[in-house]
Amino acid sequence: MEATGTDEVDKLKTKFISAWNNMKYSWVLKTKTYFSRNSPVLLLGKCYHFKYEDENKLLPARSGCTIEDHVIAGNVEEFRKDFISRIWLTYREEFPQIEGSALTTDCGWGCTLRTGQMLLAQGLILHFLGRAWTWPDALNIENSDSESWTSNTVKKFTASFEASLSGERELKTPTVSQKETIRRYSDDHEMRNEIYHRKIISWFGDSPLALFGLHQLIEYGKKSGKKAGDWYGPAVVAHILRKAVEEARHPDLQGITIYVAQDCTVYSSDVIDKQCTSMASDNTDDKAVIILIPVRLGGERTNTDYLDFVKGILSLEYCVGIIGGKPKQSYYFAGFQDDSLIYMDPHYCQSFVDVSIKDFPLETFHCPSPKKMSFRKMDPSCTIGFYCRNVQDFKRASEEITKVLYLKYNICN
């Protein structure tokens, strides 16, 4: 009886902490992100120029971006569509309980796992859809205003805490609007893209069956001494992602692998060996590879000498982003303007979405507005990611990457 009572107390504590984090990390006040019209914007190897082209154009208020002097730059809409098309993975609440714990949310501890998921998702987007792909509905995403976000957070916290005390936790229906379940496509290629778009997102669903979902990643993390509720660093997450891809048995994923650099060194022969190793003996095609390089860009703080190095990395078409952030607060870095990094933030707690149902809503998996952060605030520990489709692609990428990396850091060999 005593043990049972202790278990109940532990469960109640866990539920209270989850409810508190749901409030703490959902309390997101909207702030505009300002972009200069005089400097180019780089996003995962693509360059956008926000220079004056048409004075009659105005940037839509819902974009979350504001051009200085309110003058429109060419390619603003293209940048918005490209950014919003990236897959956004955030804290979630009320998903199926994580085995070995009472946790039904990752609020307050899962941000590095989420940024790792975003990096892997970008690699899969390149693999299946290509860098030129954008989501047709990207510009239909609307930002929520701060008042609605704040009031919804209070309601969520109250309901979550009351449910914790009563022991009843019902799954909430996502508040995003449902798209039409039947859509018309202009051609078979567009249909295929939509199928893979949904399939990739479903692999990151918050359920024990999702190949790269939080539940599976936590299982792989146990071998590194991590458990649900622990803090995960960028290097640990790199190895978790490698294991997850290695263990994935989905037929669509047999043509891709992950290589994690050791001691900031990428050995070309080892990468090529992984690309040429095939699950099926009759398959002679090279595998695509996602290369993950855990690095430290300074001591206690990031050395500003590495600013050009980071810019150079994010300017390459092979880059799939950086798992980084501020101390104890992970972000997914995808680009930059001047000395500021552009990122997606996982620290917004959203409701569980069942990705196993047909035509599940996609809106909460796409970020409506970019954020910027000064490079000087970046935590020195991070993991850099690259994608290469085959061996020849890797060799070409190595030449370009080496030119950048040897400027500031001995990272390739």
CORHU-V907585 format. One record per residue. SS is DSSP state (h for helix, s for strand, l for the rest). PHI is phi in whole degrees, -180 to 180 (999 if undefined). Layout:
SS:PHI ; SS:PHI
This chain:
l:999 ; h:-64 ; h:-65 ; h:-63 ; h:-62 ; h:-63 ; h:-60 ; h:-65 ; h:-65 ; h:-62 ; h:-65 ; h:-65 ; h:-61 ; h:-62 ; h:-66 ; h:-66 ; h:-62 ; h:-63 ; h:-63 ; h:-64 ; h:-67 ; h:-59 ; h:-75 ; h:-59 ; l:-97 ; l:-100 ; l:-81 ; l:-105 ; l:-85 ; l:-70 ; l:-131 ; l:-76 ; s:-104 ; s:-96 ; s:-118 ; l:-76 ; l:-84 ; l:-102 ; l:-122 ; l:-68 ; s:-114 ; s:-106 ; s:-134 ; l:47 ; l:88 ; s:-106 ; s:-110 ; s:-123 ; l:-112 ; l:-98 ; l:-87 ; s:-60 ; l:-130 ; l:-142 ; l:-67 ; l:-84 ; l:-81 ; l:-129 ; l:-73 ; l:-58 ; h:-61 ; h:-73 ; h:-68 ; l:81 ; s:-114 ; s:-132 ; s:-85 ; h:-56 ; h:69 ; h:58 ; l:-105 ; l:-82 ; s:-102 ; l:-64 ; l:73 ; h:-63 ; h:-65 ; h:-64 ; h:-64 ; h:-59 ; h:-65 ; h:-64 ; h:-63 ; h:-64 ; h:-71 ; l:-65 ; s:-81 ; l:-108 ; l:-122 ; l:-125 ; l:-52 ; s:-132 ; s:-128 ; l:64 ; l:-88 ; l:-53 ; l:-57 ; l:-75 ; l:-58 ; l:83 ; l:-148 ; l:-103 ; l:-79 ; l:-124 ; s:-153 ; l:-111 ; l:-56 ; l:91 ; l:-145 ; l:-98 ; h:-65 ; h:-71 ; h:-62 ; h:-67 ; h:-69 ; h:-63 ; h:-61 ; h:-64 ; h:-64 ; h:-62 ; h:-61 ; h:-65 ; h:-62 ; h:-71 ; h:-61 ; h:-62 ; h:-66 ; h:-98 ; l:-118 ; l:90 ; l:-70 ; l:-78 ; l:-69 ; l:-136 ; l:-75 ; l:-57 ; l:-94 ; h:-57 ; h:-79 ; h:-89 ; l:-68 ; l:-109 ; l:-78 ; l:-86 ; l:-82 ; h:-65 ; h:-65 ; h:-69 ; h:-63 ; h:-68 ; h:-66 ; h:-65 ; h:-64 ; h:-61 ; h:-63 ; h:-64 ; h:-65 ; h:-61 ; h:-65 ; h:-65 ; h:-69 ; h:-63 ; h:-67 ; h:-63 ; h:-69 ; h:-87 ; l:80 ; l:-114 ; l:-132 ; l:-91 ; l:-70 ; l:-90 ; l:-80 ; l:-54 ; l:-81 ; l:-71 ; l:-72 ; l:-82 ; l:-82 ; l:-63 ; l:-76 ; l:-114 ; l:-120 ; l:-99 ; l:-113 ; l:-70 ; l:-160 ; h:-65 ; h:-63 ; h:-66 ; h:-63 ; h:-61 ; h:-60 ; h:-65 ; h:-63 ; h:-72 ; h:-56 ; h:-68 ; h:-64 ; h:-61 ; h:-61 ; h:-64 ; h:-67 ; l:-106 ; l:-63 ; l:-90 ; l:-146 ; l:-60 ; l:-88 ; l:-69 ; l:-58 ; l:-120 ; l:-74 ; h:-56 ; h:-60 ; h:-69 ; h:-62 ; h:-66 ; h:-61 ; h:-68 ; h:-70 ; h:-61 ; h:-71 ; h:-99 ; l:81 ; l:-103 ; l:-142 ; l:-58 ; l:99 ; l:-81 ; l:-85 ; l:-111 ; l:-88 ; h:-59 ; h:-70 ; h:-62 ; h:-63 ; h:-58 ; h:-71 ; h:-64 ; h:-64 ; h:-59 ; h:-64 ; h:-63 ; h:-70 ; h:-61 ; h:-86 ; l:-67 ; l:-107 ; l:-68 ; h:-58 ; h:-69 ; h:-103 ; l:-76 ; l:-100 ; s:-141 ; s:-140 ; s:-126 ; s:-117 ; s:-110 ; l:-69 ; s:-108 ; l:55 ; l:62 ; s:-125 ; s:-103 ; l:-95 ; h:-57 ; h:-63 ; h:-69 ; h:-64 ; h:-64 ; h:-60 ; h:-66 ; h:-71 ; h:-91 ; l:-81 ; l:-114 ; l:-66 ; l:-108 ; l:-66 ; l:-90 ; l:-104 ; l:-100 ; l:-71 ; l:-68 ; l:-88 ; s:-75 ; s:-135 ; s:-103 ; s:-99 ; s:-113 ; s:-123 ; s:-70 ; s:-137 ; s:-131 ; l:-100 ; s:136 ; l:-90 ; l:-71 ; l:-125 ; s:-67 ; l:-76 ; h:-65 ; h:-65 ; h:-89 ; h:-59 ; h:-65 ; h:-62 ; h:-65 ; h:-60 ; h:-61 ; h:-64 ; h:-70 ; l:-85 ; l:-83 ; l:-66 ; l:-83 ; s:-74 ; s:-113 ; s:111 ; s:-132 ; s:-85 ; s:-151 ; s:134 ; s:-104 ; l:-51 ; l:62 ; s:-148 ; s:-88 ; s:-128 ; s:-104 ; s:-84 ; s:-126 ; s:-176 ; s:-162 ; s:-140 ; l:54 ; l:-102 ; s:-115 ; s:-90 ; s:-101 ; s:-145 ; s:-110 ; s:-106 ; l:-83 ; l:-84 ; l:-128 ; l:-82 ; s:-115 ; s:-75 ; l:-58 ; l:-120 ; l:-80 ; l:-82 ; l:-83 ; l:-83 ; l:-68 ; l:57 ; l:-61 ; l:-66 ; l:-98 ; h:-57 ; h:-77 ; h:-103 ; s:-137 ; l:-81 ; l:-75 ; l:-150 ; l:-77 ; s:-123 ; s:-126 ; s:-144 ; s:-62 ; h:-56 ; h:-66 ; h:-89 ; l:-68 ; l:-69 ; l:-65 ; s:-85 ; s:-157 ; s:-128 ; s:-98 ; s:-122 ; s:-133 ; s:-125 ; s:-131 ; l:-74 ; l:-155 ; h:-63 ; h:-63 ; h:-63 ; h:-63 ; h:-65 ; h:-66 ; h:-63 ; h:-59 ; h:-64 ; h:-71 ; h:-64 ; h:-61 ; h:-59 ; h:-78 ; h:-69 ; h:-77 ; h:-65 ; h:-128 ; l:-148 ; l:-81 ; l:-120 ; s:-116 ; l:-139
